[in-house]
Amino acid sequence: MSNTYQALKCNPDCNCDNDRKECIYERRYAEMSTSSGVLGVDVISFGNESELVPQRAVFGCENLETGDLYTQRADGIMGLGRGRLSVVDQLVEKGVISDSFSLCYGGMDVGGGAMVLGGITPPPDMVFSHSDPFRSPYYNIELKELRVAGKPLKVSPRIFDGGHGTVLDSGTTYAYLPGHAFAAFKDALIKETHVLKRIRGPDPNYDDICFSGAGRDVSELSKTFPQVDMVFGNGQKLTLSPENYLFRHMKVSGAYCLGIFQNSDSTTLLGGIVVRNTLVTYDRGNDKVGFWKTNCSELWRRLQLPSVPAPPPSISSSNDSSIGMPPRLAPDGLPLNVLPGAFQIGVITFDMSFSLNNSHMKPNFTELSEFIAHELQVDDIEVHLLNFSSKGHDYLVRWGIFPDESDNYISNTTALNIILRLREHHMQFPERFGSHQLVKWNIEPQIKQTWWQRNLVAVVVGIVVTLLLGLSILGLWSVWKRRQEASKTYQPVGAVVPEQELQPLQS
């Protein structure tokens, strides 16, 4: 048992157990396997060859698993997706790496691979695709076209944008295309491999598309199987070799099966097979994914990476929407380099310039604050006008986003969403407000209050209530006292009154 392990106590940012003592988690994966347990904090090391020093991080301590996770006896899962519990997100939050990581999978005959946490200098011939974090919670790319032997598939580019779009998932083994795209790809591939013999797959329970007669040498497969190209939205192209869409037949030597299947929904899912012997850089800070064909077993020599640079671990505002911005995260992660244990976000301020179309019209700031609240997906009462200045029809306005009255701070997820929408210029206003531009933004920590500041209202209320109760009790006692005295002095008519002996006069 680790002497540095601590269970994560129940708090508003996690799901709690029935006793509300510990944080718990439950994950369900695409193949319907599950993992559940409690969340803990401990020191994680990254191996002797890593320049990253051990870091404390939150992770799941599993109590129950089902499905493939159980039958395959996996030692664990390292989450690299977009989310606050991802190891990558936690390291980014600490400021020890930039908002990027890279994976390199070995080829069909060569196992192993490599992982780089943090940014790298991309090779000159690395090709990129835009990745939109708002498109889906997964790492997506803009796939527009598939070519087999240089010939485009006769499908609409929109077919690769259905569902969650084209998702790159390192945890999935094979690739899956929507129905029409898969049919077109299968037909084109079979047409180009007519010299090979079609055979049954290794598992009779599946109708795999397999070929024999290609030989055992993987490096010679390109002589019998066609080249496949993936064309991205920016026009750049990633060329796939046969090992990127085939897997070895388990029972027939020199035979191979198609590792691309029909998906049951409209999402295009690209698994690990597509990126064999390919360095994939998930540059989340710049919203792009890079691909570089290489021999992953020789990655370090080819890249010549002495170290992986880390960003300055500070939070700063920027006077430009695209220069000097801090690292970005995904919609359901924590913002910037802010650790919940470091400080909690008390207010987000941002300056916006407005240039009205009509110089005689003044902006309705109340209405504008309502539009801002709607665009930033917060409540109206959380948006405050701090100050503004004007010159002619140009206005410079400072706004503040404050936590809800029931909260002491802005949640990390809410803050992330606000900052991303500000940075990406997602706010749209009616034409009467003219043109607008984000000038700068800033995050301010929650101001720590003294005990008296936090409880002043309660103390004052308590004193007032005590005084009122005291005065009420005193008033009731006074009334009771008077009634008692009155009852003693009152004598009814006819009552016998004892004679009072007259005292003699003093002479």
C-alpha positions in Angstrom: 0.0 0.0 0.0 1.4 3.4 -1.0 2.1 5.7 1.9 1.5 8.7 -0.3 -2.0 7.6 -1.5 -5.0 9.6 -0.4 -8.7 8.9 -1.3 -10.3 11.9 -2.9 -12.9 13.2 -0.5 -16.4 13.9 -1.6 -16.7 17.5 -3.0 -19.1 19.4 -5.3 -16.9 18.6 -8.3 -17.2 14.9 -8.3 -19.8 12.1 -7.9 -19.9 10.8 -4.4 -20.6 7.4 -2.9 -23.8 6.7 -0.9 -22.1 7.7 2.3 -20.9 11.0 0.7 -17.3 10.3 1.9 -15.4 9.5 -1.3 -15.4 10.5 -4.9 -16.4 7.6 -7.3 -16.2 7.1 -11.0 -17.8 4.8 -13.6 -16.8 4.6 -17.3 -18.5 2.7 -20.1 -16.6 2.1 -23.3 -17.7 1.6 -26.9 -17.5 -2.2 -26.8 -19.7 -2.0 -23.6 -17.0 -2.9 -21.1 -17.1 -0.9 -17.9 -14.8 0.2 -15.1 -15.8 1.6 -11.8 -14.2 2.5 -8.5 -13.1 5.4 -6.4 -10.9 8.4 -7.2 -7.6 8.8 -5.4 -4.5 11.0 -5.5 -0.9 9.7 -5.5 2.5 10.4 -7.0 2.8 9.2 -10.6 6.3 8.7 -12.2 6.9 8.6 -16.0 9.9 6.2 -16.3 13.6 6.6 -16.0 13.9 8.0 -19.6 11.4 10.8 -19.0 12.5 14.3 -18.0 9.2 14.8 -16.2 9.6 14.5 -12.5 7.0 12.6 -10.5 3.7 14.4 -10.1 0.8 14.1 -7.8 -2.3 13.3 -9.9 -5.9 12.1 -9.6 -6.7 8.7 -11.0 -9.3 6.0 -10.7 -8.7 3.1 -8.3 -10.8 0.3 -9.8 -13.1 -1.9 -7.8 -15.1 -3.6 -10.6 -14.6 -4.2 -14.4 -16.6 -6.0 -17.0 -16.4 -7.0 -20.7 -13.1 -6.9 -22.6 -11.3 -5.1 -19.8 -11.9 -8.1 -17.6 -11.4 -10.9 -20.2 -8.2 -9.3 -21.7 -6.8 -8.8 -18.2 -5.7 -5.3 -18.9 -3.4 -3.7 -16.2 -5.2 -0.5 -16.6 -6.2 2.3 -18.9 -4.4 5.6 -19.4 -6.9 8.3 -20.4 -5.6 10.7 -23.0 -8.9 12.2 -24.0 -10.4 15.6 -23.3 -11.4 15.7 -19.7 -10.3 16.9 -16.3 -9.2 13.5 -15.1 -7.0 12.9 -18.1 -3.3 12.7 -17.2 -2.5 15.1 -20.0 -5.0 17.7 -18.7 -3.6 17.4 -15.2 0.0 17.9 -16.3 -1.1 20.9 -18.4 -2.9 22.4 -15.5 0.2 22.1 -13.4 2.2 23.9 -16.1 4.8 21.1 -16.5 3.9 20.4 -20.2 2.4 22.4 -23.0 -1.1 21.5 -24.2 0.1 18.8 -26.6 1.1 15.2 -26.7 2.2 12.7 -29.4 1.8 8.9 -29.9 3.7 6.7 -32.2 2.5 3.1 -32.7 4.7 0.3 -34.0 4.0 -1.4 -37.3 2.5 -4.8 -38.2 5.7 -6.7 -37.5 7.3 -4.4 -35.0 5.7 -3.9 -31.6 6.2 -1.1 -29.1 5.9 2.6 -29.8 6.4 5.9 -28.0 4.5 8.6 -26.2 5.6 12.2 -25.9 3.9 14.3 -23.2 4.2 18.0 -24.2 5.0 19.8 -27.4 7.6 18.9 -30.0 8.9 20.7 -33.0 7.0 19.1 -35.9 9.0 17.6 -38.7 8.9 19.7 -41.9 6.8 17.1 -43.8 4.2 16.5 -41.1 0.7 17.0 -42.4 -2.0 18.5 -40.3 -5.8 18.5 -40.0 -7.9 21.0 -38.1 -9.5 19.5 -34.9 -12.5 21.3 -33.5 -13.0 20.8 -29.8 -16.6 22.1 -30.1 -17.4 19.6 -32.8 -17.4 16.7 -30.4 -15.8 15.6 -27.1 -13.4 13.4 -29.0 -10.3 14.1 -31.1 -11.8 14.8 -34.5 -10.2 15.6 -37.9 -11.6 17.2 -41.1 -11.6 14.2 -43.5 -13.0 15.2 -46.8 -12.0 12.5 -49.2 -10.7 8.9 -49.5 -8.7 7.8 -52.5 -7.9 4.2 -53.4 -5.1 3.9 -55.9 -5.3 7.6 -56.5 -9.1 7.4 -57.4 -11.5 9.3 -55.1 -14.4 7.3 -53.7 -17.7 8.3 -55.2 -19.2 9.6 -52.0 -20.1 13.0 -50.7 -17.6 14.7 -48.4 -20.5 15.2 -46.0 -20.5 11.5 -45.3 -17.4 11.9 -43.1 -19.1 14.6 -41.1 -22.0 12.6 -39.8 -22.4 11.8 -36.1 -19.4 12.9 -34.2 -17.6 13.6 -37.5 -14.3 11.8 -38.2 -12.9 10.7 -34.8 -9.3 9.6 -34.2 -9.3 7.1 -31.3 -6.0 5.5 -30.2 -7.9 3.1 -28.0 -9.8 1.5 -30.9 -8.0 -1.2 -32.8 -9.6 -1.0 -36.2 -11.3 1.6 -38.4 -15.0 2.0 -39.0 -16.7 3.9 -41.9 -20.4 4.8 -42.4 -22.3 2.4 -44.6 -22.0 4.1 -48.0 -18.4 5.0 -47.5 -17.5 1.5 -46.4 -19.3 -0.1 -49.4 -17.4 2.2 -51.8 -14.1 1.6 -50.1 -14.6 -2.2 -50.1 -15.5 -2.3 -53.8 -12.6 -0.1 -54.8 -10.1 -2.2 -52.8 -11.4 -5.5 -54.2 -11.2 -4.1 -57.7 -7.6 -3.2 -57.2 -6.7 -6.6 -55.7 -8.3 -8.9 -58.3 -5.0 -10.8 -58.7 -5.4 -12.1 -55.1 -7.6 -14.9 -53.9 -10.5 -14.1 -51.6 -10.6 -16.5 -48.5 -12.7 -16.8 -45.4 -11.6 -15.0 -42.3 -10.0 -16.5 -39.2 -13.2 -16.3 -37.1 -16.2 -18.1 -38.6 -18.5 -15.8 -36.6 -17.4 -12.8 -38.6 -17.6 -12.2 -42.4 -14.1 -10.7 -42.8 -12.8 -9.7 -46.2 -9.5 -11.6 -46.5 -7.0 -12.2 -49.3 -4.2 -14.8 -49.7 -1.2 -14.8 -52.0 0.4 -11.5 -50.9 3.4 -13.0 -49.2 4.8 -12.8 -45.7 7.0 -9.7 -46.1 5.1 -6.6 -45.0 7.4 -4.3 -46.8 6.3 -5.9 -50.1 2.6 -5.5 -49.5 2.5 -2.3 -51.5 3.2 -4.3 -54.7 -0.2 -6.1 -54.4 -2.3 -3.8 -52.3 -3.2 -0.2 -53.4 -2.2 3.0 -51.7 -5.0 4.8 -49.8 -5.0 8.5 -49.3 -6.9 10.5 -46.7 -7.5 14.1 -47.9 -8.1 16.7 -45.2 -10.1 19.9 -45.3 -7.0 22.0 -45.8 -6.0 20.0 -48.9 -3.2 18.1 -47.1 -3.0 14.4 -47.7 -2.0 11.5 -45.5 -0.9 8.4 -47.4 -1.7 5.0 -45.9 0.4 2.0 -46.6 -1.2 -1.5 -46.6 -0.3 -2.1 -43.0 -2.6 0.9 -42.1 -5.7 -0.9 -43.3 -4.8 -4.7 -43.1 -4.2 -7.2 -40.4 -2.6 -10.6 -40.6 -4.8 -13.7 -41.0 -4.3 -15.7 -37.8 -4.7 -19.1 -39.6 -3.3 -18.7 -43.1 0.3 -17.7 -43.7 0.7 -14.8 -46.2 -2.9 -13.9 -46.0 -4.3 -10.6 -44.8 -7.8 -9.2 -43.9 -9.3 -5.8 -44.2 -9.1 -3.9 -40.9 -11.7 -1.3 -41.9 -15.3 -2.2 -41.2 -18.8 -0.8 -41.5 -19.9 1.4 -38.6 -23.3 1.0 -37.1 -23.8 4.8 -37.0 -22.8 7.8 -39.1 -19.5 8.5 -37.3 -16.2 7.8 -39.0 -14.0 6.1 -36.4 -10.2 5.8 -37.1 -8.5 3.4 -34.7 -4.9 2.5 -34.1 -4.5 0.5 -37.3 -4.7 3.6 -39.4 -1.7 5.2 -37.6 0.7 2.3 -37.5 4.3 3.6 -37.9 2.9 7.2 -37.8 3.8 9.9 -35.3 0.5 11.5 -34.4 0.7 14.9 -32.6 -2.4 16.0 -30.8 -1.7 19.8 -30.7 -4.7 20.7 -28.6 -3.4 24.2 -27.9 -3.6 25.0 -31.7 -6.7 22.9 -32.5 -4.9 20.5 -34.9 -3.7 17.0 -35.3 -0.4 16.2 -37.1 0.6 13.0 -38.9 4.2 12.0 -39.8 5.0 8.6 -41.4 8.0 7.1 -39.7 9.4 4.0 -38.2 8.3 4.3 -34.6 11.0 2.0 -33.3 13.5 4.6 -34.5 11.5 7.7 -33.5 14.0 9.2 -31.0 16.8 9.0 -33.4 14.8 10.4 -36.3 13.3 13.2 -34.2 16.6 13.9 -32.3 14.6 15.1 -29.2 17.0 16.0 -26.4 14.0 17.1 -24.3 10.5 18.2 -24.5 10.0 21.9 -23.6 7.5 22.9 -21.1 5.6 26.2 -21.1 6.0 28.9 -18.5 3.6 27.9 -15.7 1.8 31.1 -15.4 -1.6 32.5 -16.2 -1.7 35.7 -18.2 -4.1 37.7 -20.2 -3.5 38.6 -23.8 -3.9 41.7 -25.8 -4.4 39.6 -28.9 -6.8 36.8 -29.6 -4.3 34.5 -31.2 -0.9 35.4 -29.8 0.4 34.6 -26.4 -2.7 32.7 -25.3 -2.3 30.1 -22.5 -2.9 26.5 -23.3 -6.4 25.4 -24.1 -8.3 22.4 -22.9 -11.4 20.6 -23.9 -15.0 21.6 -23.0 -15.4 19.1 -20.1 -11.8 19.8 -18.6 -10.2 22.4 -16.3 -9.1 25.8 -17.7 -5.6 26.9 -18.5 -2.9 26.2 -15.9 -5.3 26.5 -12.9 -5.2 23.8 -10.3 -8.2 23.5 -8.0 -5.8 23.3 -5.2 -3.8 26.3 -6.3 -6.7 28.8 -6.4 -10.4 28.9 -7.2 -11.7 31.3 -9.9 -13.5 34.3 -8.3 -14.1 36.4 -11.4 -13.4 36.5 -15.1 -13.0 40.0 -16.6 -12.8 40.9 -20.2 -12.6 44.1 -22.3 -14.5 44.4 -25.5 -14.5 47.2 -28.1 -17.7 48.1 -29.9 -18.0 50.3 -33.0 -21.6 51.3 -33.5 -23.0 51.9 -37.0 -24.9 54.9 -35.8 -23.0 57.6 -34.0 -26.2 59.0 -32.5 -27.2 55.7 -30.9 -25.9 54.6 -27.5 -25.6 50.9 -26.6 -28.2 49.5 -24.2 -25.8 47.8 -21.8 -28.6 46.0 -20.0 -29.7 44.3 -23.2 -26.1 43.8 -24.2 -25.3 42.0 -20.9 -28.3 39.6 -21.6 -26.8 38.8 -25.0 -23.4 38.2 -23.5 -24.9 35.9 -20.9 -26.7 33.9 -23.6 -23.6 33.7 -25.8 -21.4 32.6 -22.9 -24.0 30.2 -21.6 -24.3 31.8 -18.1 -27.1 33.3 -16.1 -28.0 37.0 -16.7 -27.2 37.9 -13.0 -23.6 36.6 -13.4 -22.7 39.2 -16.0 -21.8 42.6 -14.6 -20.9 45.9 -16.4 -17.8 47.1 -14.6 -17.0 50.3 -16.5 -16.9 51.8 -20.0 -15.4 54.6 -21.9 -16.5 56.1 -25.2 -15.2 58.3 -28.0 -17.7 59.1 -30.7 -19.4 55.9 -31.7 -16.5 53.7 -30.3 -16.9 52.1 -26.9 -14.5 50.2 -24.7 -16.5 48.1 -22.2 -15.2 46.0 -19.3 -17.3 43.1 -18.2 -17.1 40.8 -15.3 -18.4 37.2 -14.9 -19.1 36.5 -11.2 -20.2 33.3 -9.6 -23.8 32.6 -8.9 -25.0 33.8 -5.5 -25.2 30.3 -4.3 -21.6 29.6 -5.2 -18.3 31.0 -3.9 -16.4 30.5 -7.1 -16.8 29.8 -10.8 -16.4 26.1 -11.6 -13.5 25.1 -13.7 -15.7 23.7 -16.4 -17.8 26.9 -16.6 -14.6 29.1 -16.7 -13.2 27.0 -19.5 -16.3 27.3 -21.6 -16.4 31.1 -21.1 -12.7 31.5 -22.1 -12.9 29.3 -25.1 -16.0 31.1 -26.4 -14.3 34.4 -25.8 -11.0 33.4 -27.6 -12.7 31.8 -30.5 -15.0 34.8 -31.1 -18.2 32.7 -30.7 -20.2 35.6 -29.4 -22.7 37.0 -32.0 -24.7 40.2 -31.4 -27.5 42.0 -33.3 -26.3 44.4 -36.0 -27.4 47.4 -34.0 -24.4 46.9 -31.7 -22.1 47.2 -34.7 -18.8 45.4 -34.8 -17.1 44.1 -31.7 -13.7 42.7 -30.8 -12.2 41.1 -27.7 -9.4 43.2 -26.4 -8.1 41.3 -23.4 -9.3 39.0 -20.7 -8.1 38.0 -17.2 -8.8 35.5 -14.5 -8.8 36.6 -10.9 -8.7 34.1 -8.0 -11.3 33.9 -5.4 -10.5 36.4 -2.6 -9.9 34.6 0.6 -12.1 36.2 3.3 -11.5 36.2 7.0 -13.9 34.4 9.3 -15.5 37.7 10.2 -15.9 38.6 6.5 -17.4 35.2 5.6 -19.8 35.2 8.6 -20.5 38.9 9.2 -24.0 38.7 7.8 -24.8 35.6 9.9 -23.4 37.3 13.0 -25.3 40.5 12.5 -28.5 38.5 11.8 -27.9 36.5 15.0 -27.4 39.6 17.1 -30.5 41.2 15.7 -32.6 38.1 16.3 -31.2 37.8 19.8 -32.0 41.4 20.5 -35.5 41.1 19.1 -36.1 37.9 21.2 -34.7 39.6 24.3 -36.9 42.7 23.8 -39.9 40.5 23.1 -39.4 38.4 26.3 -38.8 41.6 28.3 -42.0 43.1 26.9 -44.0 40.0 27.7 -42.6 39.9 31.2 -43.4 43.6 31.8 -47.0 43.0 30.7 -47.3 40.0 32.9 -45.9 41.9 35.8 -48.3 44.7 35.4 -51.3 42.3 35.3 -50.1 40.6 38.4 -49.9 43.9 40.3 -53.3 45.0 39.0 -54.9 41.8 40.1 -53.6 42.4 43.7 -54.9 46.0 44.1 -58.3 45.5 42.5 -61.1 44.6 45.1 -64.6 43.8 44.0 -67.6 45.7 45.5 -68.7 44.1 48.8 -65.5 42.6 49.6 -64.6 42.4 53.2 -61.8 44.8 54.0 -60.0 44.4 57.2 -60.2 47.5 59.4 -57.1 49.4 59.6 -56.2 50.6 63.1 -55.9 54.4 63.2 -52.7 55.6 64.5 -52.8 58.3 67.1 -51.7 61.7 66.1 -48.4 62.7 67.5 -48.7 65.7 69.7 
